[in-house]
Amino acid sequence: MSQGPLMPKATAVWLVENTSLSFDQIADFCKLHPLEVKGIADGEVAAGIKGLDPVTTGQLTREEIEKAQADPNHHLRLAESRVKLPEQKRVKKGPRYTPVSRRHDRPNAILWLVRNHPELKDAQIMRLVGTTKTTIQQVRERTHWNSASLSPMDPVTLGLCSQIDLDFEVQRAAKDRPHVEAQDHGGTLMPAEVSTAPERVDPFADMSRPKPAQEESIDVNSVFAKLKQLKRDDEDEE
């Protein structure tokens, strides 16, 4: 697909008003739909847009317009630009720029990252805060010139990086860490929630009247024998 003209709707407005080109030819040149060009001619589309002369801007020649007006099947061709722009080279992305007003907060942000995310590498901290490896080492070893006054502060709160960038670097560092299997340390005490929980009553338990304990069978002969013995003892005492 060839490149269209600059400001295609404004160019289409000028071509509709100043040429006898067909809607299909204008739509093909301006990369628009023919019905959209018809709407421009009817005043329903691009009512407030001022027409742009493609001849004056060097995008089309008079000869090309006359040739297209004579032949309805001719496709307009965009004129080659006489000015050649140099090809832009990709510049390697450097360290993050930190505003001057925020640069004194970088050691505090480094201290926060070192304490809360020790898995982060120096290169990741450099990308987040925009600092140097020497500064990171000084903050870690407490040899920074302002170590006594440093206090850990979230770099997102300080405006040094976004929460998305911080989460991305933390997740990336977590993937690089070796997986440590959990070791079995033996039995542990029961949680307080379990040990102090009230005893649950089974709703389907047998709620009928409890059965009385079965009495031991009584030997009648032995009872009467004991009574006779007691009676004899009483008589002897008298």
PLY file of the C-alpha trace (Angstrom):
ply
format ascii 1.0
element vertex 238
property float x
property float y
property float z
element edge 237
property int vertex1
property int vertex2
end_header
0.00 0.00 0.00
1.50 3.35 -1.11
1.77 6.29 1.22
-1.03 8.83 1.11
-0.76 12.63 1.13
-0.42 14.80 4.17
-3.78 15.92 5.58
-5.80 13.57 3.34
-9.25 15.03 4.12
-8.11 18.60 3.43
-6.54 17.41 0.17
-9.76 15.60 -0.77
-11.77 18.78 -0.09
-9.55 20.74 -2.50
-9.69 18.06 -5.19
-13.50 17.87 -4.97
-13.86 21.65 -5.23
-11.20 22.37 -7.90
-11.05 19.29 -10.18
-13.39 16.99 -12.07
-11.80 13.82 -10.74
-14.11 10.93 -9.85
-14.82 9.98 -6.28
-12.93 6.72 -6.75
-9.81 8.52 -8.00
-9.82 10.98 -5.09
-10.50 8.21 -2.60
-7.66 6.10 -4.01
-5.19 9.00 -3.83
-6.21 10.23 -0.36
-6.64 6.70 1.08
-10.29 7.33 1.94
-13.52 5.45 1.26
-15.45 6.56 -1.87
-18.58 7.14 0.23
-16.54 9.45 2.47
-15.46 11.45 -0.57
-19.11 11.58 -1.71
-20.01 12.89 1.76
-17.40 15.63 1.34
-18.98 16.61 -1.99
-22.46 16.67 -0.40
-21.23 18.77 2.52
-21.96 16.07 5.09
-18.32 15.25 5.86
-15.42 17.61 6.65
-17.69 20.66 6.68
-15.25 22.78 8.69
-12.05 21.66 6.95
-10.29 24.06 4.62
-9.00 22.58 1.38
-5.26 22.00 0.97
-3.72 22.44 -2.47
-1.56 19.35 -3.14
0.17 21.12 -6.05
1.43 23.95 -3.83
2.67 21.50 -1.21
4.50 19.47 -3.86
2.44 16.30 -3.40
0.84 16.36 -6.86
1.62 17.93 -10.27
-0.74 19.72 -12.65
0.15 17.25 -15.37
-0.85 14.32 -13.16
-4.22 15.93 -12.41
-4.94 16.68 -16.08
-3.96 13.15 -17.05
-6.32 11.67 -14.45
-9.18 13.96 -15.53
-8.81 12.76 -19.11
-8.67 9.07 -18.12
-11.12 7.94 -15.36
-9.14 4.71 -14.91
-5.87 6.52 -14.19
-4.59 6.35 -10.61
-3.00 9.48 -9.22
0.59 9.09 -8.13
2.14 10.97 -5.28
4.96 13.23 -6.45
8.41 12.44 -5.16
9.66 14.85 -2.55
12.60 16.99 -3.62
13.85 17.24 -0.09
15.41 14.03 1.17
15.42 13.70 4.91
18.35 11.83 6.44
17.56 8.44 7.88
17.16 8.58 11.62
19.46 6.29 13.52
18.22 4.51 16.56
19.83 5.89 19.65
20.58 3.39 22.36
18.45 4.06 25.40
20.58 5.48 28.16
20.03 5.65 31.90
16.78 7.07 33.21
16.80 10.86 33.47
16.17 12.16 36.97
15.10 15.78 37.52
17.54 17.96 39.42
14.99 18.52 42.21
14.76 14.75 42.80
18.41 13.78 42.59
19.06 14.24 46.30
16.36 11.61 47.00
18.10 8.87 45.02
20.21 7.53 47.95
17.04 7.21 50.04
15.36 5.30 47.21
18.41 3.04 46.81
18.34 2.25 50.53
14.64 1.37 50.29
15.22 -0.95 47.33
18.21 -2.64 48.97
16.25 -3.34 52.16
12.87 -4.29 50.70
13.99 -5.99 47.50
17.44 -7.48 48.05
16.91 -9.74 45.02
17.27 -6.76 42.67
20.57 -6.52 40.83
22.60 -3.33 40.58
21.69 -2.93 36.92
17.98 -3.07 37.77
18.35 -0.45 40.50
20.27 1.73 38.06
17.41 1.49 35.56
14.79 2.32 38.17
16.49 5.21 39.96
18.94 6.44 37.34
22.04 6.17 39.51
25.52 4.66 39.29
26.91 1.38 40.53
29.34 3.21 42.82
26.52 4.99 44.63
24.63 1.73 45.10
27.75 0.08 46.57
28.30 2.99 48.94
24.71 2.87 50.19
24.95 -0.90 50.74
28.23 -0.67 52.64
27.12 2.43 54.58
30.10 4.37 53.25
28.04 7.07 51.56
28.97 10.59 52.64
25.40 11.14 53.89
24.79 7.69 55.38
23.88 9.06 58.81
20.97 11.07 57.38
19.65 8.52 54.88
16.16 7.09 55.41
14.54 4.46 53.16
11.85 5.96 50.92
9.75 4.36 48.21
11.03 5.45 44.75
7.47 5.41 43.41
6.38 7.88 46.07
9.41 10.05 45.29
8.50 10.05 41.60
11.76 8.43 40.49
10.02 5.49 38.77
6.53 4.14 38.15
4.88 1.28 40.01
4.67 -0.68 36.75
8.45 -0.44 36.21
9.14 -1.47 39.82
6.80 -4.48 39.64
8.35 -5.53 36.34
11.89 -5.48 37.73
10.84 -7.32 40.91
9.10 -10.06 38.91
12.08 -10.32 36.61
14.43 -10.72 39.57
12.15 -13.33 41.15
12.33 -15.45 37.99
16.15 -15.37 38.05
16.36 -16.58 41.67
16.89 -20.32 42.15
13.90 -22.20 43.47
14.33 -23.24 47.13
12.33 -26.25 48.25
10.60 -26.00 51.59
12.27 -28.16 54.27
10.32 -30.30 56.71
11.04 -29.02 60.25
8.93 -31.65 62.02
5.67 -31.25 63.85
4.44 -27.85 64.92
1.96 -26.63 67.47
-1.67 -26.34 66.53
-2.85 -22.84 65.65
-4.77 -20.95 68.32
-7.83 -20.85 66.08
-7.95 -24.64 66.11
-7.06 -25.28 69.74
-9.48 -22.68 71.15
-12.34 -23.40 68.76
-15.61 -24.54 70.44
-16.46 -28.19 70.12
-18.77 -28.80 67.22
-21.95 -30.74 67.86
-22.90 -33.29 65.28
-26.37 -32.23 64.04
-27.11 -35.80 62.99
-26.16 -37.38 66.33
-28.64 -39.57 68.24
-30.60 -37.12 70.44
-32.86 -39.77 72.01
-33.03 -40.33 75.79
-29.86 -41.99 77.10
-30.27 -45.60 78.20
-29.77 -46.29 81.92
-26.79 -48.32 82.95
-27.59 -52.00 83.32
-27.70 -53.05 86.99
-25.80 -56.06 88.15
-27.88 -59.18 88.84
-28.61 -59.70 92.62
-28.34 -63.10 94.21
-31.40 -63.44 96.54
-30.02 -66.40 98.55
-26.86 -64.58 99.46
-28.86 -61.56 100.65
-31.07 -63.64 102.97
-28.03 -65.52 104.25
-26.41 -62.25 105.26
-29.61 -61.12 107.03
-29.82 -64.38 109.02
-26.21 -63.97 110.02
-26.82 -60.44 111.28
-29.89 -61.60 113.24
-27.89 -64.32 114.98
-25.18 -61.88 115.92
-27.76 -59.58 117.54
-29.27 -62.45 119.56
-25.85 -63.53 120.83
-25.09 -60.02 122.04
-28.33 -59.95 124.05
0 1
1 2
2 3
3 4
4 5
5 6
6 7
7 8
8 9
9 10
10 11
11 12
12 13
13 14
14 15
15 16
16 17
17 18
18 19
19 20
20 21
21 22
22 23
23 24
24 25
25 26
26 27
27 28
28 29
29 30
30 31
31 32
32 33
33 34
34 35
35 36
36 37
37 38
38 39
39 40
40 41
41 42
42 43
43 44
44 45
45 46
46 47
47 48
48 49
49 50
50 51
51 52
52 53
53 54
54 55
55 56
56 57
57 58
58 59
59 60
60 61
61 62
62 63
63 64
64 65
65 66
66 67
67 68
68 69
69 70
70 71
71 72
72 73
73 74
74 75
75 76
76 77
77 78
78 79
79 80
80 81
81 82
82 83
83 84
84 85
85 86
86 87
87 88
88 89
89 90
90 91
91 92
92 93
93 94
94 95
95 96
96 97
97 98
98 99
99 100
100 101
101 102
102 103
103 104
104 105
105 106
106 107
107 108
108 109
109 110
110 111
111 112
112 113
113 114
114 115
115 116
116 117
117 118
118 119
119 120
120 121
121 122
122 123
123 124
124 125
125 126
126 127
127 128
128 129
129 130
130 131
131 132
132 133
133 134
134 135
135 136
136 137
137 138
138 139
139 140
140 141
141 142
142 143
143 144
144 145
145 146
146 147
147 148
148 149
149 150
150 151
151 152
152 153
153 154
154 155
155 156
156 157
157 158
158 159
159 160
160 161
161 162
162 163
163 164
164 165
165 166
166 167
167 168
168 169
169 170
170 171
171 172
172 173
173 174
174 175
175 176
176 177
177 178
178 179
179 180
180 181
181 182
182 183
183 184
184 185
185 186
186 187
187 188
188 189
189 190
190 191
191 192
192 193
193 194
194 195
195 196
196 197
197 198
198 199
199 200
200 201
201 202
202 203
203 204
204 205
205 206
206 207
207 208
208 209
209 210
210 211
211 212
212 213
213 214
214 215
215 216
216 217
217 218
218 219
219 220
220 221
221 222
222 223
223 224
224 225
225 226
226 227
227 228
228 229
229 230
230 231
231 232
232 233
233 234
234 235
235 236
236 237
